[in-house]
Amino acid sequence: MNKTLKTLGTALTLIALYMLILPPVALGGDKGRNQYRIALSARHDGGPVKAMPIGMQVPDELLVYSTPDIEIERQTLLGWHYRNAAHLAAAFAEKENVTLQRTSLPGRVEIFLDPSGVAKATGCPARENGMLAVARIDLVNGCVYLGRRTPEDLYTELGKWFYYGPDYQWGKNRLEDIKMLRLAERFARYCLNSGNWVEAGGSAKSIW
């Protein structure tokens, strides 16, 4: 009996540890949600797709799982925002005198009706330091989680992707966290400034 209980206890411990190390992407769950594959190299209404800067890599398509429906026009715009971030990442890094940590874009976005969906999908707190977490990014597996309509959230998370080092430990140094978050937010504003756009067809409209 004791041997059986010990075996069962070991199995439960292993299961618990496995759940702890599951990446946020695996926790999201896609059952019953809309799935879109947005071609990032396809011609759009604003004209042909602009060639990426040398060294920057963009996936052929963006995989999107979304609770709300996303119309074709907004799917195209979401792909445009992705390319826009890639176009401007190096220029912003030079402007801010920071190092570009990654030269490729994450290939997956998960969209929810509100921030509570982000918390559930990632297994992370809905609030941090008294503030609602409206979006997150998985810096290991490359997935953006959005709980609001604004493209500013998308750009902020992509800013973290481009400028946070792969070994960055959020929560270890509060002052450094604030500094890095402000950097990502400035990147978002830089990307939403139409004066910086290099490809036609952009818009600051909501993403769904």
Phi, psi and chi 1 to 4 in degrees:
 res  aa     phi    psi   chi1   chi2   chi3   chi4
   1 MET       -  -47.7 -178.9   68.4  175.2      -
   2 ASN   -61.3  -38.3  -71.2  -22.6      -      -
   3 LYS   -65.1  -40.3 -175.1  176.0 -179.3 -179.8
   4 THR   -64.2  -44.0  -59.0      -      -      -
   5 LEU   -63.6  -38.7  -70.8  174.5      -      -
   6 LYS   -65.0  -42.5 -176.2  177.3  179.8 -179.8
   7 THR   -63.5  -43.4  -58.6      -      -      -
   8 LEU   -62.9  -41.5  179.2   60.7      -      -
   9 GLY   -63.4  -40.4      -      -      -      -
  10 THR   -63.4  -42.7  -59.0      -      -      -
  11 ALA   -63.3  -42.8      -      -      -      -
  12 LEU   -65.6  -36.8  -69.7  173.5      -      -
  13 THR   -63.6  -44.0  -60.2      -      -      -
  14 LEU   -63.6  -39.6  -72.1  173.4      -      -
  15 ILE   -63.7  -42.6  -68.5  172.2      -      -
  16 ALA   -62.1  -43.2      -      -      -      -
  17 LEU   -64.9  -38.7  -72.3  172.7      -      -
  18 TYR   -61.9  -41.9  177.2   69.2      -      -
  19 MET   -64.7  -34.3  -69.1  -60.4  -68.5      -
  20 LEU   -68.2  -32.1  -74.6  173.9      -      -
  21 ILE   -97.1    2.0   62.9  173.8      -      -
  22 LEU   -61.5  132.8  -84.6  176.8      -      -
  23 PRO   -68.0  154.9   25.4  -34.1      -      -
  24 PRO   -54.1  -34.3  -28.5   35.4      -      -
  25 VAL   -57.1  -40.8  168.9      -      -      -
  26 ALA   -70.6  -25.5      -      -      -      -
  27 LEU   -81.6  -18.8  -67.2  173.4      -      -
  28 GLY   -61.2  -49.8      -      -      -      -
  29 GLY    79.8  123.7      -      -      -      -
  30 ASP  -114.3    0.4  -52.5  -43.3      -      -
  31 LYS   -64.5  129.0 -174.3  177.0 -179.1 -179.8
  32 GLY    76.6    8.7      -      -      -      -
  33 ARG  -108.4  156.8  -56.0  179.1   67.2 -151.0
  34 ASN   -71.4  139.3  -60.6  -59.6      -      -
  35 GLN  -119.8  132.8  178.1  179.9  -36.9      -
  36 TYR  -130.4  143.4  -54.7   94.4      -      -
  37 ARG  -118.9  107.3  -67.4 -175.4  178.8  -86.6
  38 ILE  -100.0  115.5  -58.2  173.3      -      -
  39 ALA   -68.6  126.2      -      -      -      -
  40 LEU   -93.2   -6.7  -63.9  179.2      -      -
  41 SER  -111.6    5.4   58.6      -      -      -
  42 ALA   -82.6  146.7      -      -      -      -
  43 ARG   -61.6  142.5 -178.7 -175.6  176.4   88.0
  44 HIS  -125.2  179.9   58.6   85.0      -      -
  45 ASP   -62.3  -26.5  -68.5  -20.1      -      -
  46 GLY   -81.6   -2.4      -      -      -      -
  47 GLY   125.1 -171.6      -      -      -      -
  48 PRO   -68.3  155.0   25.8  -34.8      -      -
  49 VAL   -71.2  132.9  169.8      -      -      -
  50 LYS   -75.7  138.6 -175.7   82.5  171.2 -179.7
  51 ALA   -62.7  141.7      -      -      -      -
  52 MET   -71.9  152.6  -78.1  -67.8  124.3      -
  53 PRO   -58.6  150.7  -22.2   32.5      -      -
  54 ILE   -57.5  130.6  -64.8  175.0      -      -
  55 GLY    94.9  -17.5      -      -      -      -
  56 MET   -90.1  131.6 -178.8   60.3   67.6      -
  57 GLN  -116.1  132.6  -61.1  179.3   15.4      -
  58 VAL  -123.3  133.4  175.0      -      -      -
  59 PRO   -61.2  152.9   20.6  -32.1      -      -
  60 ASP   -60.4  -34.5  -68.4  -27.0      -      -
  61 GLU  -143.8  154.3   62.5  179.4   16.3      -
  62 LEU  -105.2  124.9  177.1   62.9      -      -
  63 LEU   -90.4  122.1  178.3   60.4      -      -
  64 VAL  -123.1  128.2  178.6      -      -      -
  65 TYR  -111.2  126.4  -73.8   98.3      -      -
  66 SER  -138.7  136.7  177.3      -      -      -
  67 THR   -72.7  -50.1  -57.2      -      -      -
  68 PRO   -77.3  154.4   27.4  -35.1      -      -
  69 ASP   -69.4  143.9  -66.2  -27.6      -      -
  70 ILE  -121.3  117.1  -54.8  177.8      -      -
  71 GLU   -66.7  158.5  -62.5  175.3   -6.5      -
  72 ILE   -53.6  -43.6  -70.0  -67.1      -      -
  73 GLU   -58.7  -42.2  177.0 -173.0   -4.7      -
  74 ARG   -76.2  -29.6  -61.4  -55.9  171.8   89.3
  75 GLN   -62.2  -45.4  -68.1  178.3   44.6      -
  76 THR   -60.4  -41.3  -60.5      -      -      -
  77 LEU   -66.6  -37.7 -176.7   57.5      -      -
  78 LEU   -61.8  -42.9 -176.4   56.9      -      -
  79 GLY   -62.8  -37.9      -      -      -      -
  80 TRP   -62.7  -44.4 -175.3   93.5      -      -
  81 HIS   -59.3  -40.2  -76.5  -49.9      -      -
  82 TYR   -60.7  -48.1 -122.4   59.5      -      -
  83 ARG   -65.7  -37.6  -68.6 -166.6  -57.2  -86.8
  84 ASN   -61.0  -42.5 -170.8   46.2      -      -
  85 ALA   -61.2  -41.2      -      -      -      -
  86 ALA   -67.2  -39.1      -      -      -      -
  87 HIS   -60.8  -38.4  -79.6  -52.0      -      -
  88 LEU   -99.2   -6.9  -59.2  179.0      -      -
  89 ALA   -59.5  -47.7      -      -      -      -
  90 ALA   -69.6  -40.5      -      -      -      -
  91 ALA   -62.9  -40.6      -      -      -      -
  92 PHE   -66.7  -40.7  179.4   79.4      -      -
  93 ALA   -59.8  -41.4      -      -      -      -
  94 GLU   -66.9  -42.1 -177.1  175.7   -3.7      -
  95 LYS   -60.3  -41.1  173.8 -180.0  175.9  -67.1
  96 GLU   -91.3   -4.4  -66.3  -80.2  -24.5      -
  97 ASN    57.6   48.0 -166.5   28.8      -      -
  98 VAL  -123.3  164.8  -64.6      -      -      -
  99 THR   -91.3  132.1  -58.5      -      -      -
 100 LEU   -76.6  113.6 -172.3   63.3      -      -
 101 GLN   -82.0  -25.9  -61.6  -71.1  -24.5      -
 102 ARG  -138.7  146.4  -64.3  174.1  177.5   84.9
 103 THR  -119.6   24.7   56.0      -      -      -
 104 SER  -139.1  162.4   62.1      -      -      -
 105 LEU  -106.3  147.6  -80.9  170.7      -      -
 106 PRO   -63.9  147.5   22.3  -32.2      -      -
 107 GLY   -99.3    9.7      -      -      -      -
 108 ARG  -142.9  139.8  175.6  167.4  169.1  150.0
 109 VAL  -130.4  136.2  172.7      -      -      -
 110 GLU  -117.0  128.1  -65.2 -143.4   19.9      -
 111 ILE  -118.5  135.2  -61.4  174.1      -      -
 112 PHE  -126.8  161.4  -57.2   89.8      -      -
 113 LEU   -68.0  -27.3  -72.2  170.9      -      -
 114 ASP  -156.6  170.3   54.0   55.5      -      -
 115 PRO   -60.3  -22.7  -27.9   37.3      -      -
 116 SER   -62.7  -31.1   66.1      -      -      -
 117 GLY   -66.3  -35.6      -      -      -      -
 118 VAL   -64.5  -45.1  174.4      -      -      -
 119 ALA   -61.7  -43.3      -      -      -      -
 120 LYS   -66.1  -41.5 -176.8  178.0  179.2 -179.2
 121 ALA   -69.2  -36.6      -      -      -      -
 122 THR   -93.4  -17.3   60.7      -      -      -
 123 GLY    73.4   16.2      -      -      -      -
 124 CYS  -101.6  160.0  -65.2      -      -      -
 125 PRO   -59.9  146.2  -21.5   32.3      -      -
 126 ALA   -71.8  -23.8      -      -      -      -
 127 ARG  -130.9  144.2  -69.1 -177.6  176.7  -86.8
 128 GLU  -133.1  126.6  -77.3 -169.4    1.0      -
 129 ASN    53.3   38.4  -60.3  -55.5      -      -
 130 GLY    81.4    0.8      -      -      -      -
 131 MET  -112.2  142.7  -60.2 -176.0   67.5      -
 132 LEU   -72.1  130.1 -172.4   64.5      -      -
 133 ALA   -85.3  100.3      -      -      -      -
 134 VAL   -86.5  -16.4  -63.3      -      -      -
 135 ALA  -157.5  156.1      -      -      -      -
 136 ARG  -147.3  165.7  -68.8 -173.9 -177.0  -85.4
 137 ILE  -137.4  140.1 -173.5  165.5      -      -
 138 ASP   -90.1  105.2 -179.7  -12.1      -      -
 139 LEU   -74.9  -12.7  -68.6  173.1      -      -
 140 VAL   -90.8  -52.1  176.1      -      -      -
 141 ASN   -94.5  -11.7  -63.6  -68.9      -      -
 142 GLY    74.6   67.5      -      -      -      -
 143 CYS  -142.2  131.8 -178.7      -      -      -
 144 VAL  -101.0  134.4  179.7      -      -      -
 145 TYR  -115.5  124.5  -60.8   85.6      -      -
 146 LEU  -122.7  133.8  -57.5  174.3      -      -
 147 GLY  -119.1   10.1      -      -      -      -
 148 ARG  -139.1  170.5  -64.0 -166.3  -56.0 -176.0
 149 ARG   -83.5  -20.7  -65.4  171.7  179.0  -98.9
 150 THR   -70.6  134.3  171.0      -      -      -
 151 PRO   -68.3  -16.4   23.5  -33.3      -      -
 152 GLU   -60.0  -36.3 -175.1  174.1    0.4      -
 153 ASP   -65.0  -41.1  -68.3  -17.1      -      -
 154 LEU   -60.3  -47.4  172.8   64.9      -      -
 155 TYR   -65.9  -36.3  -77.3  122.6      -      -
 156 THR   -62.8  -44.7  -61.4      -      -      -
 157 GLU   -67.4  -37.5  -62.2  -48.9  -55.1      -
 158 LEU   -68.4  -30.0  -69.2  177.5      -      -
 159 GLY   -62.5  -40.3      -      -      -      -
 160 LYS   -62.2  -41.5  -63.9  174.5 -175.9  177.9
 161 TRP   -60.3  -42.9  176.1  -98.8      -      -
 162 PHE   -76.5  -32.1  -77.3  129.6      -      -
 163 TYR  -117.7  -11.5  -51.6  115.9      -      -
 164 TYR   -86.5  131.2  -73.4   28.3      -      -
 165 GLY   -65.5  156.2      -      -      -      -
 166 PRO   -62.3  -20.6   20.4  -31.5      -      -
 167 ASP  -105.6   15.4   56.7  -12.2      -      -
 168 TYR   -64.7  132.6 -172.5   84.4      -      -
 169 GLN  -112.1   97.2  -62.9 -178.6   27.6      -
 170 TRP   -64.6  135.5 -178.6  -92.0      -      -
 171 GLY    95.9  -10.0      -      -      -      -
 172 LYS   -79.7  -36.1 -172.1  175.1 -178.6  179.6
 173 ASN  -136.2  105.1 -175.7  -36.5      -      -
 174 ARG   -59.7  -43.7  176.2   61.3  177.0  156.4
 175 LEU   -64.3  -40.1  -68.1  178.4      -      -
 176 GLU   -67.9  -37.0 -175.0   66.4   13.3      -
 177 ASP   -60.7  -44.8  -72.2  -13.4      -      -
 178 ILE   -63.4  -43.7  -67.0  173.9      -      -
 179 LYS   -59.4  -46.0  174.6 -175.2  172.9 -177.2
 180 MET   -70.7  -36.1  -65.5  -58.5  -68.3      -
 181 LEU   -65.4  -41.8  177.5   58.4      -      -
 182 ARG   -61.5  -36.8  -63.9  -67.0  177.2  -97.7
 183 LEU   -61.8  -46.6  175.5   67.8      -      -
 184 ALA   -63.7  -36.8      -      -      -      -
 185 GLU   -69.4  -36.3  -70.2  173.2  -19.5      -
 186 ARG   -66.4  -36.0  -71.3 -162.1  -60.3  -84.4
 187 PHE   -61.3  -41.2  175.9   67.9      -      -
 188 ALA   -60.3  -45.5      -      -      -      -
 189 ARG   -65.3  -36.4  -68.6 -167.4  -67.5  -88.4
 190 TYR   -63.6  -41.6 -174.6   79.6      -      -
 191 CYS   -71.7  -29.9  -70.8      -      -      -
 192 LEU   -84.7   -7.1  -74.7  170.0      -      -
 193 ASN   -78.8  110.2 -178.3  -12.3      -      -
 194 SER   -61.1  -19.9   60.0      -      -      -
 195 GLY   -67.2  -16.3      -      -      -      -
 196 ASN   -97.9   -7.3  -63.7  -37.0      -      -
 197 TRP   -70.0  137.1  -63.7   -9.2      -      -
 198 VAL  -112.3   -4.5  -63.3      -      -      -
 199 GLU  -129.1  133.8 -177.5 -178.3  -57.5      -
 200 ALA   -68.5  158.1      -      -      -      -
 201 GLY   104.0    6.8      -      -      -      -
 202 GLY   -81.4  164.7      -      -      -      -
 203 SER  -164.9  149.5  170.8      -      -      -
 204 ALA   -96.8   16.6      -      -      -      -
 205 LYS   -62.4  163.9  -68.3 -179.9 -179.9  178.5
 206 SER   -63.0  155.6   63.4      -      -      -
 207 ILE   -87.2   -3.2   57.8  176.0      -      -
 208 TRP  -153.2      -   78.8   79.0      -      -
